Amino acid sequence: MSARDRVREHLLQHSVRRGDFVLKSGRRSSWFIDSKMTICAPETMLDVATLVLDMLPDDVTAIGGLTMGADGVSFITAGVAATQGRLLRAFSVRKEVKDHGAGGRIAGVLWPGDRVVVTEDTVTRGTSLLEAARVVTEFGAEVALLAAVVDRGGTVEAMASAEGWPFRALFRAPDLGFDYEGS
């Protein structure tokens, strides 16, 4: 079984829930996915990191995104990359400006001029992913790619493209047997 097949199977068995859910947007859905249940599971985290690494441009120097959604993906991917001799800096974008210490919204290692993959575990509308990309750009880094483990909404690609950023997802709602739930 391939890494992709193992991750897909794990998502369906451990991350997907069926029922009546209210999403972050306030919309209702018949399914919900907590992809952190797969991203952070010891039996699949290396597969997730390998799949993410396979889709990264070669010239990317950092990976991160809005905390908490991006943290698992970013940190395991950077860790696995380091074992392969590819040094990726990892960072989180805080939801708000920190008013003490060094301040700012970036935590971890990100340098101005870095070529960055901004990531997220699961996206529906993509607002968190785009917000993180804007913070990274304001910081002085260049967004090379927006990436998600799961795209459940199907709207992010067009929104990212309008900003000039490419978007890729490891899995889209139809890959998991569901219709998109965008907008």
Secondary structure as UniProt FT lines:
FT   HELIX           3..10
FT   HELIX           11..15
FT   STRAND          16..22
FT   TURN            24..25
FT   STRAND          28..33
FT   HELIX           36..39
FT   TURN            42..44
FT   HELIX           45..55
FT   TURN            58..59
FT   STRAND          62..66
FT   TURN            67..70
FT   HELIX           71..83
FT   TURN            84..85
FT   STRAND          89..98
FT   TURN            101..102
FT   STRAND          104..108
FT   TURN            112..113
FT   STRAND          115..123
FT   HELIX           127..139
FT   STRAND          142..151
FT   HELIX           156..162
FT   TURN            163..164
FT   STRAND          167..172
FT   HELIX           173..176
//
